[in-house]
Amino acid sequence: KHVVSTQSTGSPKMSPADRDEQTHWDERLARTDAGELYGAGEFKWGTDEGGFINVLFQESITFAQLRATFDAYERLYSKKVVDVVNEEFSGILKEMIATYIECIISRQEFYANQMYEAMRGLGTDDDRLI
């Protein structure tokens, strides 16, 4: 189940499937984590991938806490975390983290978009749909 790992930290972290679905969160922690994300990305020259990964893949963090962190980031820095990831990262790491964030925000919307993209236009991308 521990499917996420990175060369920048060297330690495996939990997959989204392992997350607790609790509905409560700590607003102060959300603001702190939002600040850490900002410090690891937009605030500095270059990107501290490990800083992002440490916040996003904390073993004890819940989906509700991550959503609160994403909301706090947008309120504090007027930008969505997924947009920052798309600007600051590249390659498979960008795709993986952006997908992870989109699933945390709304799994239903993520899967609906994936199905739409697989079926739009002429023909259906059966491999993508399956």
N, CA, C and O atoms as CSV, one atom per row, in Angstrom:
chain,resi,resn,atom,element,x,y,z
A,1,LYS,N,N,0.811,-1.204,0.000
A,1,LYS,CA,C,0.000,0.000,0.000
A,1,LYS,C,C,0.851,1.263,0.000
A,1,LYS,O,O,0.386,2.312,-0.446
A,2,HIS,N,N,2.050,1.192,0.475
A,2,HIS,CA,C,2.907,2.379,0.514
A,2,HIS,C,C,3.544,2.556,-0.851
A,2,HIS,O,O,4.631,2.042,-1.114
A,3,VAL,N,N,2.854,3.292,-1.719
A,3,VAL,CA,C,3.261,3.370,-3.112
A,3,VAL,C,C,4.017,4.633,-3.488
A,3,VAL,O,O,4.560,4.707,-4.590
A,4,VAL,N,N,4.070,5.610,-2.625
A,4,VAL,CA,C,4.719,6.867,-2.975
A,4,VAL,C,C,6.095,6.916,-2.346
A,4,VAL,O,O,6.239,6.740,-1.137
A,5,SER,N,N,7.102,7.154,-3.161
A,5,SER,CA,C,8.435,7.368,-2.620
A,5,SER,C,C,9.137,8.382,-3.497
A,5,SER,O,O,8.714,8.648,-4.622
A,6,THR,N,N,10.205,8.940,-2.978
A,6,THR,CA,C,10.909,9.964,-3.736
A,6,THR,C,C,12.390,9.910,-3.440
A,6,THR,O,O,12.804,9.532,-2.344
A,7,GLN,N,N,13.181,10.288,-4.417
A,7,GLN,CA,C,14.608,10.346,-4.203
A,7,GLN,C,C,14.974,11.534,-3.333
A,7,GLN,O,O,16.022,11.520,-2.689
A,8,SER,N,N,14.125,12.575,-3.297
A,8,SER,CA,C,14.483,13.759,-2.526
A,8,SER,C,C,14.399,13.507,-1.021
A,8,SER,O,O,15.152,14.116,-0.262
A,9,THR,N,N,13.509,12.633,-0.574
A,9,THR,CA,C,13.447,12.352,0.857
A,9,THR,C,C,13.927,10.949,1.163
A,9,THR,O,O,14.416,10.679,2.260
A,10,GLY,N,N,13.788,10.046,0.188
A,10,GLY,CA,C,14.255,8.699,0.383
A,10,GLY,C,C,13.369,7.835,1.257
A,10,GLY,O,O,13.703,6.674,1.496
A,11,SER,N,N,12.247,8.359,1.747
A,11,SER,CA,C,11.403,7.557,2.623
A,11,SER,C,C,10.019,7.374,2.022
A,11,SER,O,O,9.435,8.326,1.504
A,12,PRO,N,N,9.488,6.151,2.087
A,12,PRO,CA,C,8.152,5.921,1.528
A,12,PRO,C,C,7.090,6.571,2.392
A,12,PRO,O,O,7.238,6.668,3.610
A,13,LYS,N,N,6.026,7.011,1.760
A,13,LYS,CA,C,4.904,7.616,2.471
A,13,LYS,C,C,3.639,6.884,2.079
A,13,LYS,O,O,3.652,6.063,1.162
A,14,MET,N,N,2.558,7.172,2.759
A,14,MET,CA,C,1.308,6.471,2.545
A,14,MET,C,C,0.631,6.889,1.246
A,14,MET,O,O,0.763,8.028,0.798
A,15,SER,N,N,-0.083,5.964,0.663
A,15,SER,CA,C,-0.860,6.259,-0.524
A,15,SER,C,C,-2.192,6.882,-0.113
A,15,SER,O,O,-2.596,6.759,1.043
A,16,PRO,N,N,-2.884,7.554,-1.047
A,16,PRO,CA,C,-4.181,8.140,-0.719
A,16,PRO,C,C,-5.181,7.118,-0.191
A,16,PRO,O,O,-6.051,7.462,0.609
A,17,ALA,N,N,-5.068,5.866,-0.629
A,17,ALA,CA,C,-6.009,4.836,-0.181
A,17,ALA,C,C,-5.890,4.564,1.314
A,17,ALA,O,O,-6.830,4.059,1.927
A,18,ASP,N,N,-4.748,4.893,1.904
A,18,ASP,CA,C,-4.525,4.642,3.327
A,18,ASP,C,C,-4.984,5.787,4.215
A,18,ASP,O,O,-4.934,5.664,5.439
A,19,ARG,N,N,-5.424,6.884,3.644
A,19,ARG,CA,C,-5.766,8.061,4.424
A,19,ARG,C,C,-7.029,7.869,5.239
A,19,ARG,O,O,-7.956,7.167,4.833
A,20,ASP,N,N,-7.045,8.501,6.385
A,20,ASP,CA,C,-8.211,8.521,7.253
A,20,ASP,C,C,-9.231,9.496,6.660
A,20,ASP,O,O,-8.855,10.568,6.186
A,21,GLU,N,N,-10.490,9.142,6.681
A,21,GLU,CA,C,-11.543,9.981,6.110
A,21,GLU,C,C,-12.203,10.884,7.156
A,21,GLU,O,O,-13.350,11.293,6.971
A,22,GLN,N,N,-11.514,11.195,8.232
A,22,GLN,CA,C,-12.091,12.073,9.251
A,22,GLN,C,C,-12.478,13.413,8.634
A,22,GLN,O,O,-11.919,13.832,7.620
A,23,THR,N,N,-13.453,14.080,9.270
A,23,THR,CA,C,-13.943,15.338,8.711
A,23,THR,C,C,-13.465,16.565,9.479
A,23,THR,O,O,-13.764,17.687,9.069
A,24,HIS,N,N,-12.744,16.395,10.561
A,24,HIS,CA,C,-12.269,17.566,11.293
A,24,HIS,C,C,-10.832,17.909,10.872
A,24,HIS,O,O,-10.087,17.060,10.381
A,25,TRP,N,N,-10.472,19.181,11.079
A,25,TRP,CA,C,-9.142,19.643,10.719
A,25,TRP,C,C,-8.730,20.763,11.661
A,25,TRP,O,O,-9.548,21.310,12.401
A,26,ASP,N,N,-7.460,21.086,11.618
A,26,ASP,CA,C,-6.867,22.126,12.451
A,26,ASP,C,C,-6.498,23.291,11.530
A,26,ASP,O,O,-5.586,23.176,10.711
A,27,GLU,N,N,-7.210,24.409,11.669
A,27,GLU,CA,C,-6.984,25.562,10.782
A,27,GLU,C,C,-5.573,26.134,10.940
A,27,GLU,O,O,-4.963,26.563,9.960
A,28,ARG,N,N,-5.064,26.141,12.147
A,28,ARG,CA,C,-3.708,26.664,12.376
A,28,ARG,C,C,-2.674,25.788,11.656
A,28,ARG,O,O,-1.744,26.301,11.034
A,29,LEU,N,N,-2.844,24.469,11.744
A,29,LEU,CA,C,-1.953,23.555,11.036
A,29,LEU,C,C,-2.090,23.742,9.524
A,29,LEU,O,O,-1.098,23.680,8.798
A,30,ALA,N,N,-3.309,23.969,9.053
A,30,ALA,CA,C,-3.529,24.204,7.619
A,30,ALA,C,C,-2.755,25.428,7.145
A,30,ALA,O,O,-2.126,25.397,6.088
A,31,ARG,N,N,-2.801,26.509,7.928
A,31,ARG,CA,C,-2.049,27.724,7.551
A,31,ARG,C,C,-0.544,27.476,7.602
A,31,ARG,O,O,0.195,27.951,6.740
A,32,THR,N,N,-0.092,26.732,8.611
A,32,THR,CA,C,1.332,26.406,8.727
A,32,THR,C,C,1.794,25.577,7.538
A,32,THR,O,O,2.821,25.874,6.929
A,33,ASP,N,N,1.031,24.533,7.207
A,33,ASP,CA,C,1.395,23.693,6.066
A,33,ASP,C,C,1.324,24.465,4.751
A,33,ASP,O,O,2.148,24.250,3.862
A,34,ALA,N,N,0.344,25.363,4.620
A,34,ALA,CA,C,0.260,26.209,3.423
A,34,ALA,C,C,1.525,27.059,3.305
A,34,ALA,O,O,2.072,27.214,2.214
A,35,GLY,N,N,1.983,27.603,4.415
A,35,GLY,CA,C,3.221,28.386,4.419
A,35,GLY,C,C,4.425,27.552,4.029
A,35,GLY,O,O,5.313,28.034,3.326
A,36,GLU,N,N,4.466,26.301,4.480
A,36,GLU,CA,C,5.569,25.411,4.109
A,36,GLU,C,C,5.544,25.115,2.613
A,36,GLU,O,O,6.591,25.071,1.967
A,37,LEU,N,N,4.344,24.912,2.061
A,37,LEU,CA,C,4.232,24.686,0.618
A,37,LEU,C,C,4.703,25.915,-0.160
A,37,LEU,O,O,5.415,25.796,-1.158
A,38,TYR,N,N,4.300,27.087,0.307
A,38,TYR,CA,C,4.717,28.331,-0.349
A,38,TYR,C,C,6.237,28.481,-0.280
A,38,TYR,O,O,6.880,28.840,-1.266
A,39,GLY,N,N,6.793,28.205,0.883
A,39,GLY,CA,C,8.239,28.299,1.059
A,39,GLY,C,C,9.009,27.312,0.201
A,39,GLY,O,O,10.137,27.589,-0.208
A,40,ALA,N,N,8.413,26.172,-0.072
A,40,ALA,CA,C,9.076,25.148,-0.877
A,40,ALA,C,C,8.913,25.383,-2.369
A,40,ALA,O,O,9.622,24.779,-3.174
A,41,GLY,N,N,7.979,26.261,-2.747
A,41,GLY,CA,C,7.708,26.452,-4.173
A,41,GLY,C,C,7.861,27.872,-4.635
A,41,GLY,O,O,8.956,28.293,-5.008
A,42,GLU,N,N,6.779,28.619,-4.615
A,42,GLU,CA,C,6.750,29.961,-5.205
A,42,GLU,C,C,7.710,30.938,-4.537
A,42,GLU,O,O,8.229,31.836,-5.201
A,43,PHE,N,N,7.953,30.784,-3.253
A,43,PHE,CA,C,8.757,31.747,-2.514
A,43,PHE,C,C,10.233,31.666,-2.859
A,43,PHE,O,O,10.948,32.663,-2.754
A,44,LYS,N,N,10.696,30.504,-3.265
A,44,LYS,CA,C,12.141,30.344,-3.460
A,44,LYS,C,C,12.496,30.164,-4.930
A,44,LYS,O,O,11.644,29.847,-5.759
A,45,TRP,N,N,13.766,30.373,-5.231
A,45,TRP,CA,C,14.289,30.139,-6.556
A,45,TRP,C,C,14.475,28.637,-6.705
A,45,TRP,O,O,15.216,28.022,-5.938
A,46,GLY,N,N,13.813,28.050,-7.676
A,46,GLY,CA,C,13.811,26.598,-7.794
A,46,GLY,C,C,12.708,26.032,-6.919
A,46,GLY,O,O,11.975,26.779,-6.270
A,47,THR,N,N,12.594,24.743,-6.900
A,47,THR,CA,C,11.541,24.097,-6.123
A,47,THR,C,C,12.154,23.069,-5.198
A,47,THR,O,O,13.013,22.282,-5.598
A,48,ASP,N,N,11.702,23.086,-3.952
A,48,ASP,CA,C,12.104,22.081,-2.975
A,48,ASP,C,C,11.057,20.967,-3.022
A,48,ASP,O,O,10.084,20.993,-2.268
A,49,GLU,N,N,11.258,19.993,-3.906
A,49,GLU,CA,C,10.297,18.908,-4.061
A,49,GLU,C,C,10.055,18.187,-2.749
A,49,GLU,O,O,8.924,17.824,-2.429
A,50,GLY,N,N,11.120,17.983,-1.993
A,50,GLY,CA,C,11.004,17.308,-0.708
A,50,GLY,C,C,10.102,18.054,0.251
A,50,GLY,O,O,9.384,17.431,1.033
A,51,GLY,N,N,10.123,19.385,0.207
A,51,GLY,CA,C,9.244,20.179,1.057
A,51,GLY,C,C,7.778,19.943,0.736
A,51,GLY,O,O,6.947,19.815,1.636
A,52,PHE,N,N,7.464,19.886,-0.557
A,52,PHE,CA,C,6.091,19.586,-0.972
A,52,PHE,C,C,5.695,18.191,-0.508
A,52,PHE,O,O,4.633,17.999,0.084
A,53,ILE,N,N,6.554,17.231,-0.782
A,53,ILE,CA,C,6.253,15.844,-0.461
A,53,ILE,C,C,6.090,15.649,1.041
A,53,ILE,O,O,5.215,14.902,1.478
A,54,ASN,N,N,6.923,16.314,1.831
A,54,ASN,CA,C,6.805,16.191,3.287
A,54,ASN,C,C,5.455,16.679,3.793
A,54,ASN,O,O,4.900,16.097,4.726
A,55,VAL,N,N,4.920,17.735,3.194
A,55,VAL,CA,C,3.608,18.244,3.616
A,55,VAL,C,C,2.490,17.354,3.084
A,55,VAL,O,O,1.599,16.961,3.837
A,56,LEU,N,N,2.528,17.038,1.809
A,56,LEU,CA,C,1.425,16.323,1.171
A,56,LEU,C,C,1.298,14.868,1.595
A,56,LEU,O,O,0.199,14.313,1.581
A,57,PHE,N,N,2.404,14.248,1.969
A,57,PHE,CA,C,2.379,12.816,2.259
A,57,PHE,C,C,2.721,12.493,3.712
A,57,PHE,O,O,3.260,11.423,3.998
A,58,GLN,N,N,2.414,13.404,4.622
A,58,GLN,CA,C,2.606,13.116,6.041
A,58,GLN,C,C,1.767,11.906,6.405
A,58,GLN,O,O,0.611,11.810,5.994
A,59,GLU,N,N,2.326,10.987,7.165
A,59,GLU,CA,C,1.608,9.757,7.484
A,59,GLU,C,C,0.342,10.002,8.284
A,59,GLU,O,O,-0.624,9.256,8.127
A,60,SER,N,N,0.309,11.013,9.129
A,60,SER,CA,C,-0.841,11.210,10.007
A,60,SER,C,C,-1.879,12.186,9.452
A,60,SER,O,O,-2.904,12.413,10.094
A,61,ILE,N,N,-1.643,12.757,8.296
A,61,ILE,CA,C,-2.542,13.791,7.779
A,61,ILE,C,C,-3.786,13.162,7.136
A,61,ILE,O,O,-3.707,12.106,6.508
A,62,THR,N,N,-4.914,13.820,7.302
A,62,THR,CA,C,-6.177,13.333,6.749
A,62,THR,C,C,-6.532,14.095,5.477
A,62,THR,O,O,-5.959,15.145,5.185
A,63,PHE,N,N,-7.488,13.548,4.725
A,63,PHE,CA,C,-7.973,14.264,3.541
A,63,PHE,C,C,-8.541,15.625,3.929
A,63,PHE,O,O,-8.290,16.623,3.254
A,64,ALA,N,N,-9.306,15.662,5.019
A,64,ALA,CA,C,-9.907,16.926,5.459
A,64,ALA,C,C,-8.824,17.947,5.778
A,64,ALA,O,O,-8.966,19.122,5.440
A,65,GLN,N,N,-7.740,17.514,6.424
A,65,GLN,CA,C,-6.653,18.432,6.748
A,65,GLN,C,C,-5.963,18.923,5.483
A,65,GLN,O,O,-5.623,20.102,5.377
A,66,LEU,N,N,-5.755,18.033,4.533
A,66,LEU,CA,C,-5.139,18.452,3.270
A,66,LEU,C,C,-6.030,19.432,2.517
A,66,LEU,O,O,-5.538,20.421,1.973
A,67,ARG,N,N,-7.346,19.167,2.478
A,67,ARG,CA,C,-8.259,20.114,1.813
A,67,ARG,C,C,-8.212,21.471,2.512
A,67,ARG,O,O,-8.234,22.509,1.850
A,68,ALA,N,N,-8.146,21.472,3.840
A,68,ALA,CA,C,-8.044,22.732,4.590
A,68,ALA,C,C,-6.736,23.436,4.252
A,68,ALA,O,O,-6.705,24.662,4.151
A,69,THR,N,N,-5.665,22.685,4.079
A,69,THR,CA,C,-4.368,23.263,3.704
A,69,THR,C,C,-4.448,23.890,2.318
A,69,THR,O,O,-3.931,24.987,2.106
A,70,PHE,N,N,-5.092,23.205,1.370
A,70,PHE,CA,C,-5.241,23.744,0.016
A,70,PHE,C,C,-6.084,25.020,0.036
A,70,PHE,O,O,-5.774,25.981,-0.669
A,71,ASP,N,N,-7.146,25.031,0.840
A,71,ASP,CA,C,-7.995,26.230,0.975
A,71,ASP,C,C,-7.207,27.379,1.590
A,71,ASP,O,O,-7.307,28.519,1.136
A,72,ALA,N,N,-6.417,27.078,2.631
A,72,ALA,CA,C,-5.615,28.113,3.283
A,72,ALA,C,C,-4.587,28.682,2.310
A,72,ALA,O,O,-4.357,29.891,2.287
A,73,TYR,N,N,-3.974,27.821,1.510
A,73,TYR,CA,C,-3.000,28.281,0.518
A,73,TYR,C,C,-3.644,29.270,-0.444
A,73,TYR,O,O,-3.087,30.327,-0.741
A,74,GLU,N,N,-4.826,28.905,-0.922
A,74,GLU,CA,C,-5.506,29.775,-1.885
A,74,GLU,C,C,-5.894,31.108,-1.248
A,74,GLU,O,O,-5.787,32.155,-1.887
A,75,ARG,N,N,-6.342,31.075,0.002
A,75,ARG,CA,C,-6.689,32.326,0.698
A,75,ARG,C,C,-5.460,33.185,0.943
A,75,ARG,O,O,-5.510,34.400,0.749
A,76,LEU,N,N,-4.353,32.575,1.366
A,76,LEU,CA,C,-3.143,33.331,1.719
A,76,LEU,C,C,-2.362,33.818,0.502
A,76,LEU,O,O,-1.811,34.918,0.524
A,77,TYR,N,N,-2.309,33.011,-0.560
A,77,TYR,CA,C,-1.417,33.312,-1.677
A,77,TYR,C,C,-2.138,33.497,-3.013
A,77,TYR,O,O,-1.494,33.659,-4.050
A,78,SER,N,N,-3.467,33.474,-2.989
A,78,SER,CA,C,-4.295,33.719,-4.178
A,78,SER,C,C,-3.952,32.815,-5.354
A,78,SER,O,O,-3.970,33.245,-6.507
A,79,LYS,N,N,-3.644,31.576,-5.057
A,79,LYS,CA,C,-3.319,30.615,-6.104
A,79,LYS,C,C,-3.656,29.215,-5.607
A,79,LYS,O,O,-3.493,28.915,-4.424
A,80,LYS,N,N,-4.122,28.366,-6.505
A,80,LYS,CA,C,-4.425,26.992,-6.139
A,80,LYS,C,C,-3.143,26.172,-6.084
A,80,LYS,O,O,-2.243,26.358,-6.903
A,81,VAL,N,N,-3.064,25.267,-5.118
A,81,VAL,CA,C,-1.877,24.432,-4.958
A,81,VAL,C,C,-1.617,23.613,-6.222
A,81,VAL,O,O,-0.465,23.469,-6.632
A,82,VAL,N,N,-2.653,23.083,-6.837
A,82,VAL,CA,C,-2.464,22.279,-8.045
A,82,VAL,C,C,-1.864,23.121,-9.171
A,82,VAL,O,O,-1.085,22.603,-9.971
A,83,ASP,N,N,-2.209,24.398,-9.248
A,83,ASP,CA,C,-1.617,25.286,-10.255
A,83,ASP,C,C,-0.133,25.515,-9.972
A,83,ASP,O,O,0.682,25.572,-10.892
A,84,VAL,N,N,0.205,25.645,-8.702
A,84,VAL,CA,C,1.615,25.809,-8.317
A,84,VAL,C,C,2.402,24.558,-8.700
A,84,VAL,O,O,3.501,24.655,-9.246
A,85,VAL,N,N,1.844,23.394,-8.418
A,85,VAL,CA,C,2.507,22.140,-8.782
A,85,VAL,C,C,2.717,22.076,-10.287
A,85,VAL,O,O,3.791,21.684,-10.743
A,86,ASN,N,N,1.713,22.453,-11.061
A,86,ASN,CA,C,1.846,22.427,-12.523
A,86,ASN,C,C,2.892,23.403,-13.034
A,86,ASN,O,O,3.471,23.181,-14.097
A,87,GLU,N,N,3.146,24.478,-12.300
A,87,GLU,CA,C,4.171,25.452,-12.691
A,87,GLU,C,C,5.561,25.063,-12.197
A,87,GLU,O,O,6.549,25.283,-12.898
A,88,GLU,N,N,5.647,24.493,-11.008
A,88,GLU,CA,C,6.932,24.259,-10.350
A,88,GLU,C,C,7.559,22.894,-10.652
A,88,GLU,O,O,8.779,22.747,-10.580
A,89,PHE,N,N,6.739,21.901,-10.987
A,89,PHE,CA,C,7.232,20.549,-11.199
A,89,PHE,C,C,7.206,20.202,-12.675
A,89,PHE,O,O,6.638,20.932,-13.488
A,90,SER,N,N,7.823,19.087,-13.012
A,90,SER,CA,C,7.776,18.597,-14.392
A,90,SER,C,C,7.764,17.073,-14.377
A,90,SER,O,O,8.025,16.440,-13.354
A,91,GLY,N,N,7.458,16.510,-15.524
A,91,GLY,CA,C,7.532,15.071,-15.701
A,91,GLY,C,C,6.526,14.284,-14.886
A,91,GLY,O,O,5.443,14.765,-14.553
A,92,ILE,N,N,6.915,13.075,-14.581
A,92,ILE,CA,C,6.029,12.146,-13.896
A,92,ILE,C,C,5.726,12.605,-12.468
A,92,ILE,O,O,4.632,12.349,-11.964
A,93,LEU,N,N,6.663,13.270,-11.815
A,93,LEU,CA,C,6.420,13.767,-10.460
A,93,LEU,C,C,5.315,14.822,-10.473
A,93,LEU,O,O,4.452,14.831,-9.596
A,94,LYS,N,N,5.342,15.705,-11.461
A,94,LYS,CA,C,4.280,16.707,-11.621
A,94,LYS,C,C,2.935,16.028,-11.814
A,94,LYS,O,O,1.956,16.383,-11.158
A,95,GLU,N,N,2.883,15.063,-12.701
A,95,GLU,CA,C,1.638,14.351,-12.987
A,95,GLU,C,C,1.124,13.628,-11.745
A,95,GLU,O,O,-0.072,13.663,-11.455
A,96,MET,N,N,2.013,12.980,-11.020
A,96,MET,CA,C,1.630,12.219,-9.837
A,96,MET,C,C,1.095,13.130,-8.734
A,96,MET,O,O,0.053,12.839,-8.147
A,97,ILE,N,N,1.787,14.216,-8.450
A,97,ILE,CA,C,1.359,15.111,-7.370
A,97,ILE,C,C,0.086,15.858,-7.750
A,97,ILE,O,O,-0.800,16.028,-6.911
A,98,ALA,N,N,-0.021,16.305,-8.993
A,98,ALA,CA,C,-1.239,16.997,-9.435
A,98,ALA,C,C,-2.444,16.063,-9.355
A,98,ALA,O,O,-3.520,16.478,-8.925
A,99,THR,N,N,-2.275,14.819,-9.761
A,99,THR,CA,C,-3.361,13.841,-9.681
A,99,THR,C,C,-3.748,13.591,-8.231
A,99,THR,O,O,-4.933,13.535,-7.904
A,100,TYR,N,N,-2.773,13.444,-7.377
A,100,TYR,CA,C,-3.005,13.236,-5.944
A,100,TYR,C,C,-3.830,14.385,-5.362
A,100,TYR,O,O,-4.797,14.153,-4.638
A,101,ILE,N,N,-3.445,15.621,-5.681
A,101,ILE,CA,C,-4.158,16.798,-5.172
A,101,ILE,C,C,-5.586,16.839,-5.720
A,101,ILE,O,O,-6.532,17.090,-4.974
A,102,GLU,N,N,-5.740,16.592,-7.018
A,102,GLU,CA,C,-7.076,16.607,-7.619
A,102,GLU,C,C,-7.976,15.555,-6.981
A,102,GLU,O,O,-9.163,15.807,-6.773
A,103,CYS,N,N,-7.435,14.383,-6.669
A,103,CYS,CA,C,-8.217,13.328,-6.015
A,103,CYS,C,C,-8.604,13.719,-4.590
A,103,CYS,O,O,-9.704,13.397,-4.141
A,104,ILE,N,N,-7.729,14.397,-3.887
A,104,ILE,CA,C,-8.039,14.828,-2.521
A,104,ILE,C,C,-9.141,15.875,-2.541
A,104,ILE,O,O,-10.048,15.845,-1.709
A,105,ILE,N,N,-9.063,16.796,-3.483
A,105,ILE,CA,C,-10.065,17.856,-3.568
A,105,ILE,C,C,-11.436,17.261,-3.878
A,105,ILE,O,O,-12.416,17.582,-3.206
A,106,SER,N,N,-11.513,16.395,-4.891
A,106,SER,CA,C,-12.786,15.751,-5.230
A,106,SER,C,C,-12.513,14.523,-6.098
A,106,SER,O,O,-12.274,14.636,-7.300
A,107,ARG,N,N,-12.552,13.367,-5.475
A,107,ARG,CA,C,-12.339,12.133,-6.229
A,107,ARG,C,C,-13.386,11.965,-7.329
A,107,ARG,O,O,-13.070,11.533,-8.437
A,108,GLN,N,N,-14.635,12.311,-7.012
A,108,GLN,CA,C,-15.700,12.151,-7.993
A,108,GLN,C,C,-15.450,13.023,-9.220
A,108,GLN,O,O,-15.609,12.563,-10.350
A,109,GLU,N,N,-15.064,14.264,-9.006
A,109,GLU,CA,C,-14.784,15.160,-10.123
A,109,GLU,C,C,-13.579,14.680,-10.924
A,109,GLU,O,O,-13.573,14.756,-12.152
A,110,PHE,N,N,-12.561,14.186,-10.227
A,110,PHE,CA,C,-11.381,13.673,-10.915
A,110,PHE,C,C,-11.771,12.535,-11.866
A,110,PHE,O,O,-11.410,12.555,-13.043
A,111,TYR,N,N,-12.509,11.543,-11.352
A,111,TYR,CA,C,-12.885,10.413,-12.191
A,111,TYR,C,C,-13.854,10.810,-13.296
A,111,TYR,O,O,-13.780,10.269,-14.399
A,112,ALA,N,N,-14.747,11.729,-13.026
A,112,ALA,CA,C,-15.650,12.221,-14.066
A,112,ALA,C,C,-14.856,12.873,-15.193
A,112,ALA,O,O,-15.153,12.650,-16.367
A,113,ASN,N,N,-13.851,13.674,-14.852
A,113,ASN,CA,C,-13.001,14.312,-15.871
A,113,ASN,C,C,-12.219,13.276,-16.664
A,113,ASN,O,O,-12.070,13.407,-17.878
A,114,GLN,N,N,-11.715,12.242,-15.984
A,114,GLN,CA,C,-10.967,11.192,-16.676
A,114,GLN,C,C,-11.865,10.463,-17.680
A,114,GLN,O,O,-11.446,10.187,-18.804
A,115,MET,N,N,-13.090,10.155,-17.274
A,115,MET,CA,C,-14.021,9.481,-18.188
A,115,MET,C,C,-14.385,10.389,-19.356
A,115,MET,O,O,-14.457,9.939,-20.500
A,116,TYR,N,N,-14.612,11.658,-19.068
A,116,TYR,CA,C,-14.941,12.612,-20.138
A,116,TYR,C,C,-13.808,12.675,-21.161
A,116,TYR,O,O,-14.050,12.606,-22.366
A,117,GLU,N,N,-12.571,12.806,-20.679
A,117,GLU,CA,C,-11.423,12.900,-21.588
A,117,GLU,C,C,-11.258,11.627,-22.417
A,117,GLU,O,O,-10.851,11.688,-23.577
A,118,ALA,N,N,-11.575,10.471,-21.821
A,118,ALA,CA,C,-11.443,9.205,-22.542
A,118,ALA,C,C,-12.506,9.050,-23.622
A,118,ALA,O,O,-12.284,8.355,-24.614
A,119,MET,N,N,-13.660,9.690,-23.440
A,119,MET,CA,C,-14.774,9.486,-24.366
A,119,MET,C,C,-15.034,10.660,-25.299
A,119,MET,O,O,-15.832,10.520,-26.226
A,120,ARG,N,N,-14.406,11.795,-25.102
A,120,ARG,CA,C,-14.714,12.950,-25.937
A,120,ARG,C,C,-14.089,12.816,-27.310
A,120,ARG,O,O,-13.104,12.104,-27.504
A,121,GLY,N,N,-14.679,13.508,-28.240
A,121,GLY,CA,C,-14.186,13.468,-29.608
A,121,GLY,C,C,-14.568,12.174,-30.313
A,121,GLY,O,O,-15.434,11.430,-29.853
A,122,LEU,N,N,-13.914,11.923,-31.423
A,122,LEU,CA,C,-14.198,10.716,-32.189
A,122,LEU,C,C,-13.536,9.518,-31.529
A,122,LEU,O,O,-12.349,9.553,-31.207
A,123,GLY,N,N,-14.293,8.483,-31.335
A,123,GLY,CA,C,-13.752,7.260,-30.745
A,123,GLY,C,C,-13.603,7.379,-29.240
A,123,GLY,O,O,-13.716,8.462,-28.667
A,124,THR,N,N,-13.351,6.266,-28.630
A,124,THR,CA,C,-13.169,6.205,-27.183
A,124,THR,C,C,-11.806,5.605,-26.906
A,124,THR,O,O,-11.413,4.626,-27.539
A,125,ASP,N,N,-11.090,6.186,-25.968
A,125,ASP,CA,C,-9.798,5.655,-25.539
A,125,ASP,C,C,-10.088,4.557,-24.516
A,125,ASP,O,O,-10.137,4.808,-23.312
A,126,ASP,N,N,-10.281,3.339,-25.019
A,126,ASP,CA,C,-10.678,2.226,-24.158
A,126,ASP,C,C,-9.657,1.946,-23.071
A,126,ASP,O,O,-10.033,1.649,-21.937
A,127,ASP,N,N,-8.371,2.033,-23.390
A,127,ASP,CA,C,-7.343,1.781,-22.375
A,127,ASP,C,C,-7.455,2.790,-21.228
A,127,ASP,O,O,-7.338,2.421,-20.060
A,128,ARG,N,N,-7.674,4.029,-21.558
A,128,ARG,CA,C,-7.796,5.054,-20.525
A,128,ARG,C,C,-9.089,4.888,-19.724
A,128,ARG,O,O,-9.113,5.106,-18.513
A,129,LEU,N,N,-10.147,4.505,-20.408
A,129,LEU,CA,C,-11.437,4.341,-19.753
A,129,LEU,C,C,-11.416,3.168,-18.785
A,129,LEU,O,O,-12.020,3.235,-17.714
A,130,ILE,N,N,-10.743,2.119,-19.144
A,130,ILE,CA,C,-10.682,0.924,-18.290
A,130,ILE,C,C,-9.740,1.214,-17.164
A,130,ILE,O,O,-9.520,0.359,-16.306
